[in-house]
Amino acid sequence: MRIERMSGIEDISDALSLRDRIFIQEQGVPSGREVDGLDDSAEHYVGYFIGEAIAVARVQYLTVKTARLERVGVLEPMRGEGAGTELMNKVLADLKTEGVRRVELDSPARARKFYASLGFEPVGEPFIEEDTGIEHIRMEKELFWINPAFVD
């Protein structure tokens, strides 16, 4: 899978189209919830398989050391084939390289095991998103970064 990273000021039409298919059409998320006005300030990742966009993720930087993963999804026919893991590994590697220390996300209940397999841990109690009715739980992962200047 080829993974491209782009900022919100670049052409993110593949990311937006994929999110529409996964979240609005498939999962019934209201379009007003999905299109939230934060895309211009975000980093976007799109995974391509044989030229087709199949996986997507969005990163918001909360602080210099903390990032929030959002809008992570894989097209239904490609789920369970490793695309989500490959995409997440790329995102997490990039964040670690940039010095991000903590990553957070709100996982839908059905994806909790997937994120746990990547080292995310639940924080707090599950909650229902008001406008989607989908159960989520906040999850976090600590990234351990070693400054190359201090390595022999």
Secondary structure, DSSP 8 states (H G I E B T S, - for coil): -EEEEEETTS--HHHHHHHIIIIIIIT---HHHHS-S-GGGSEEEEEEETTEEEEEEEEEESSSSEEEEEEEEE-GGGTTTTHHHHHHHHHHHHHHHTT--EEEEEEEGGGHHHHHHTT-EEEEEEEE-TTT--EEEEEEEE-----GGG--
